[in-house]
C-alpha cells in the first residue's frame, strides 16, 4: 500500500450503456463518496452533460477528483456514481441507476461497475441489478501519490 495515495482522477471517460438513446440526451454522472450510513465524506461532483452517444454508449470524457487519501478512508466507504437524466415531461433531473466502488476496489487502471436500480442503497445490502442484460459503467482510475 502506498502512503498518501490520493484518488485524484477517476476518469468517467469510458462509457456507460444507453438503454434507449433519446432517453439519455442530457445524461450526467454524479460522484459521491458515502460511508456505510450514507454520510457524505466529500463534496458531490457532477460531470457536464454527456459529450457523445455512440454505439449505444454514453461517453462522458471527463476527469472526476475524489481528493481523499485512500489509506485514511474508514472501512465501509464507497464511491458512488449515479447516472442522472432529464425527464422532459416532469421538467426535472432524475436518477436512472448507479454503481459504486468500495474502498478495497479503488486501484489504478480499468474498472467495471455493475449498474443497480434506484433507490440508492448506501449499506449495499439489497442491491437489484438494473436489467437482466450485462450493463456496466466503465471507468479508468488514476491514483496519484503525494
N, C-alpha and C positions, 0 to 999 in steps of 0.2 A: 504494500500500500504506500503510495507516495504521500509525503506530507504536504499540507497546504494545497491540495489539489482542488481546483475550482471547476465546476461545470460552467464553462464560460460561454460556449456556443453550442446550442442544440439546434442544428440547422433543420428546420422543418421544411427544408427544400424538397426533400424527396417527394413523396406522394401519398395520397390517400384516395381510395377508390370512390368514385361517384356512383350512387345507385341510379339516379336519373340526372342527366347533365344539366337540365334547366333548373333543377331544384337547388343547386349549389352555386348559382351565378355570383352570389355575394358571400361565398363561404369564407370563414375566418377561423383560425386556431387561437384558442386561449390557453395560456400556460399558467398553471397554479402549482405551488408546492404546498401540500397539506400534510398534517400529521394524521395519525390514526383516528382522531376525534373530529377531523375536519377543520382544525385551526390552521390558518394561513401562516406559513413560515417565511414567505417572501411576498413581494408585491405581485399582483396579477399582471401578465403581459398579454396583449392582443396583437396578432400579426395583422399586417394590412390585408385587404381583401385578396383572395387568391389571384395569382398572376396569370394563371393559364389553366384551362381544362383541356386535356389532351388524352386521347385513347382511354376515355372513362376514368381518368385520374385527375384529381385536383392538385395542382402544383403551386406551392407557396413561395419557394425560393427565398427564404429569409433566415436570418440567424436570431435565435432567442437566447438571452443570457439569464442564467439562474442566479449567479453571483453569490453562491454559498460554497464553503469548503465541505467536501464530501465527508471527510473523517469527523467533522464536528456536527453532522446531522444526527439527531436522535433516531433510534430504531422506530420503525412504523411510519417513517416519512416516505412519501412518494411524489413524483412529479406527474401531474395530470395534464393531458392535452384534450381539450374539448373542441369539437367541431361545431361551430355556430353558423347558422344561415338565416337569411332574411325571409320572413313569411309575408309576402305582399298582401294577402287577404287580411291578415291581422295587424299589419304595419309594425312589426317588431322582429327582433332577432330572437332565435330560439336555439336551444341545444338539440343537436341531432344525435350525437354519440360521443363517446370519449374513450381514451386509452390512457394507460399510466405505466410509469417505470418506478419500481421500488428501488430503494437506496442501493441494494446489492446488485441491481441490474444496470446501474449507471457506469458504463465503460466506454472507452473511445471506439469509434467505428460505427458500423451499421447497426441499427436497432429496428426491430419489427414488433409493433404493439397490436394486440388484438383489440377490436372495437366492441364496446359494450353499449347496451341500451340505457337510456336515461330512466330514472334519475340517477345521479352520481352516488355511488356507494363508497365513501371515503374509508370505511372499515374494510372494504373488499371482501365481504362475506357472501353476499347474494348477487353475484355477477351474472348477467344474462347477455350472451353474445348478441350483436346487432342483427345478424342474419345467420342462416344455416350455411351460406356461402362463405368461402375463405376471404374475408376482408380485413386488411391490416393497414395501420399507419406506418409508413416507412420514414425513418429519421436517420440522420448522420450526426453522431455525437462527437464533439471535440472537447477534450479536457485540457486545461492549461494549468501548469504549476506556477506558483507564486515565488 
